[in-house]
């Protein structure tokens, strides 16, 4: 770049850039054009959020920023609703005073703090940004956009975007970024977890495959023991413990063949159990802001209670059959020993 020089060897009055001291020019360059470093922390624990929780987070961030030399802070909130509706609050006061009585259901909340902080290495305050996002789930459109872009930076964000929540700090001062990440982490760890499913049913849902396998194998084992006890009783009472070879082979054939229908019955019962517990609807993120959110929570709890009753009914049939078979083969074994 050429610089106009006057007759005294100084930059001409029209060249403002040349008149700016180098340190200030460096600060301005970083402020408007520099790409800051970023620190990201993801949160994978389930969480239930209300408006008061977000207000508390803002208070925590503001308290931490007050310990530093901050020139200006702007806090904004973006709320995404079901059906791709979007509401943006340009100031924190607008969000804090908003009465969430709308029937729409919230799918995503993004809170952003932009602030200027004095950094020793720079003559002018430098911009820092804290962004906290919590979402019920990553939308397919977001995933397709990342995949279609073919940008490695975009693709690297898939793991982050698929988490229930994450916090990103764009910073010049690394110490401030660590402090703010810790503030958000401490706040998040103190949030309430969703209680849409009964705790016992929730544990069973987490291990539904194991539950189904146990019930299935238990019934097959009970049937095998019932067949064995019947032939034991029949052998001892009718043939004094030594039945003819032909009768023994016929009995063995019938025993093996009987496992086909009983395995189908067991599979049918277990499928009902598995389906009932699999359809229990939980969510890693639950919002309780709008009247629509509260209605969704009530409906999910009602539906889960109904599915819980279906699970109990389906599993009860399996348990009753097993108990009956156990009592019967125990009786046959006892009579066979007489």
Buried (B, 14 or more C-beta within 10 A) or exposed (E): EEEEEEEEEEBEEEBEEBEBEEEEBBBBEBBEEEEBEEBBBBBEEBBBBBBEBBEBBBEBBBEBBEEBEBEEBEBBBBBBBBEEEEBEBEEBEEBBEBEBEBEBBBBBBBBBBBBBBBBEEBBBBBBBBBBBBBBBBBBEEBEEEBEEEEEEEBEEBEEBBBBBBBBBBBBBBEEBBEBBBEBBEEBBEEBEEBBBBBEEBBEBBEEBEEBBEEBBEBBBEBBBBBBBBBBBBBBBEEEEEEBEEEBBEEBEEEBEEBBEEBBEBBBEBBEBBBBBBBBBBBBBBBBBBBEBBBEBBEEBBEBBEEBBEBBEEBBEBBBEBBEEBBEBBEEBBEEBEE
